[in-house]
Amino acid sequence: MKKVILLILRIAGVIIVLLVLLGGYLNWKGGSRLSEPYSLDYDDAFIPGDSLSIANGEYLTAIHACATCHGTVLEGDLLMDAPPFRVSATNLTGGAGGIGNSYTDGDWLRAIRHGVNPDGQGIMIMPSDVYYALSDEDVGDMIAYIKTLAPVDNELPTTVIKLMGRMIAGIDENFGSPASLVPEEPRMSMPERGPASEYGKYRSGTYCAACHGADLSGAQPPDPSSPFAPGLLPYAAGSLESFTAAVRLGSTPDGRRLDPVYMPWPSLGQMTDQDVEAIYLYLRTLADH
């Protein structure tokens, strides 16, 4: 009996040692991947300053739900502080703790389109894999608006990937910053605005795809704590009115209420009628294939 107990203890000891070694390896691998800098040279761009461009930028930051992460007036917010990570969404204003006075136009472009900060580090949860698709006009207007924000003092704790998070990153290559997911192919040209499927393809590709996937068939959103985002194609089978109700009111055709924490319909509901209809028409084209 004693020999059996000793054998079990030895086996348990070996398993513990192996688990410690595996954990150490995953911690090293994940930590190395998350801390690896991205080399992205971005020249300063011409950012418009006229009132129409700024108004369009305000509209785009509203419907892209920037406030969902960055706070009501984009003053920044602590998104989560859990065992795997602590994530702060940056204060975008020029107040204390903000980046509004230090970011160049090139820094803004790099952060929005590639999810990379001026130090070359990836930005957690920033959905740049879809923001990359924003046209020069749209992203320029967004930056123009952000540069007009009133300064708000809000100093936030730094984002930290903790031990468990580094281990998860060692297993899942897609965990952490989405910077590595940003495509390299040329972005589609800006189509003419209006209630047409081509414009709907562009508009849905710059925000719906962030959670629902590139083909809008369903995907895991950038926030790992979010539930799986279902596909949108079933909405193509319904009417424009039912799709509009889901976008504007968070009400599905079967009577369910969408959780605004994970489906930011209060922000998306600010879309113009032509934008909503354009996306609906694009979904119809997908459903026909």
N, C-alpha and C positions, 0 to 999 in steps of 0.2 A: 504493500500500500504506500509506504514511504517513497519507494522508487517511482511509483506512478505520479505522486504529488510533485516530486522533484522534476520529473519529465515535463509535467504540465507547466511548472514554474519556468523551466528553461525555455519552453516553446513560447510562453507568454512574454518572457524577457526578450527573446529574439524578435517577436512581433512588435513589441514596443520600440525596440531599437530601429527596426525597419521603418516604422511609422514616423519616428523622429527624423530619420534620415530623409524620408520622402517629403515630410513637411518642410525641412530645411531646404531641400532642393527646389520645391515649388515656391517657397518664399523668395529664394534667390532668383529663380527664373522670372517669376511674376514681377518682383521689384525691379529687376534689370529692364524688363520690357516697358514697364510703366514710367521709368525714369529716363529712358532713352530719348534724347532730344531729336526734334524734327528740324531739318535744315530747309527753311523756306524763305527765300529772299523776296520781299514784296516792296516794290517801289511805291512811293506815295502816289495816290490817284487823284484825279480831279473830282472833288465832291461838290455837288451843287449847293447853292445857298439861297436859291429863290424860294418864295413862299409855296408855290405849287409842289415843288420837289419835297420840301419839308413836310407839307400836309400829306403827301403820298407816303413818306417815310413813317409818319405817325400812324397812318392807317395800316401799313404793313407790320409794324411792330405790335400793333394791337391784335390783328388777326393771326399773327404767328405766335401769339400767346407768350411773348417775351416776359410779360408781367407775372406769368404763372411761376416762373423760376426766380426772376430777378426782382420781384417785388412790385407793388402797385405803381410806383413812380420810378421803377428801375433802380431803386436804391440798394438792391442786393438783399439776399436772404440766406439763412442757414437751411438748406434743403433737408439734410438728414445727418444724424450722428448715431451711427449703429456700429456693432462690432466689426463689420468689414471695412467701413470707411466713414469719414466725416466730409461732407460736401457742402461748400458754400458757393452760391451763385453770386458772381461779382457785382459790386456796386458800380454801375455804369456812369454815374454822375461825377461831377468834379468836386464833390464834397470830401470830407475826411474819410479815408478808407476807400475812396473811389478811384477809378482809372480815367475819368473823363478829361483830366488835364494833362495826363502823361501819354496817352495813346496817340500815335500818329495815324494818318489815314491808312498807311500800310499795315499798322498794327490791327486796326479795326477789320480790314479786309482779311488778314491772316486768321484772326479769331473767328470771324463769322463763317468764312468759306472753308477753313481747314481745321478749326477747333484747336488752334495752337497759339499760345501766348508769346509775348516778345522774347521770352527766355528760351523759346523752342520746346516748351513742355505742353503736352496734350491737356486739353480742358475737359474735365469729367462731365459727361451727360450732354455736352453741347452738340446738338444734332447737325453738325456740319456736313455729314454725308448727304443731306438733302439741301442744306443752305448753299452748298457748293453750286447748285443748279440755279440760284438766283441770278438774274441778268445784271449786267453792269448798271443799268438804270435803276433797278429795284434796290440792289445792295447799296448803291450810292445814295439813294434817297433815304434809306434806313439810317445810314451813318450820318447824313446831314441832320436828320431829326435828333438822333442821340446826342449830337454835339450841341443841341439847343437846350438840353435838359437842365432844369434848375438844380444847383448843387444840394445834395443831401448828405449830412454827416452820418455815416453808418460803417463803423469798422467791424469787420467780420473775422472769425477765426479762419485760419488757412485750411484749405482742403487737404486731408490726410488719408492715404490708403493704408489701413492698418494691417496687422499680420494676416488676419483671415482674408482680407481683400487681396493682398499680394499672393496668397496661396491660390485663391480663385483665379486670379489673373495668370497664374502659372499653368492652369488647366485650360481656361477658356481664353483663346486669343482675341475674342471680341469684347472681353470685359474691360471696363475702364474707359479711357478716352476713345471717342469714335474717330479720332484723327486718322487712324490707320485704315478706316473704312472709306475715306473720301476717295471718290473715283478720280482717275487721271484723264479719262476721255473728255473731249471738248463738250462744254455745256450747250444745250439747245438754244437757239436764238430766241429772242423775245418775240412771241407772236403778237398779232394785233389784239388789243384788249376788246373783249366783248363776249356775249353768250354763245360761244362756239367751242366745240370739243377740243380743238387744237390749243386754245387758250386754257381750257380746263385741264389739259394734260400738263401744261407748264405749271399752272397754279397748284394743282394737286401734288405735283412732283416736288414742289418747294416746301410743302408742309405736311400734307396727309401722309406722304410716304415715310415721314420720320417715325411714325408709330405703326402704320398699317403695312409697311413694306413697299419696295419699289414698284411691284405690280399690284399693290393695294389688295392683295389676297390674304393679308394677316401677317403679323410679325411681333417680335418682342420689342417694345419701345426702348429707347436709350436708358431710361431709368430702370435698373434691374429690379427695383421693388414694385414696378408696375405690372399688372396682369397682362396676359397676352392680348394684343389688339386684334380683334376679328377682321375678316375681310369685308370690304365695302361693296363688292359686286352684288350682293342681294338687294341693295338699295336701288340698283338699276332696274329691278323688276317692278318697283313701285312707281308712284307718281312723283313729279317734281315737288308737289306740295308736301308729301310725306318725307322726302329727303330734306327739304327746307326745314321742316319741323324738327328733324333730328339735329341739324346743324345749329339752328337758332335757339331751340328750346330744350334740346337734349331729350326729346321724346321719340321713341322708336315706334314703327308701325304696329308692333305687337303690344304697345302700352307700357313698355319698360322705361324707366328714367335713367339716363346715362349719368354716371358719377362724374361731376365736373373736375374732380381731382385728377382723373385719368383721361377723360375726354373733355378737353377745354372748350366746351360749346359756348360758355359765356364770351370767350374771345372770338371764336370762329363765327359766332352769331352776329358779329359786327361786319361780316363780309357784305359787300354790295350784292344786290339781286343778280347782277350779271356774273359775278364770280361764282355764286352758288349754282346758278344755272349752267355755267360753263363746266364746272366739275361734274355735275349730274349728267350732262351730255357726254362727257368723256367716259364716265362709268358705263353709259349705255353702249358706247363703242366697244368697250372691253367685254361686256356681257354678250355682244353679238359674235365674238370670235370663239 
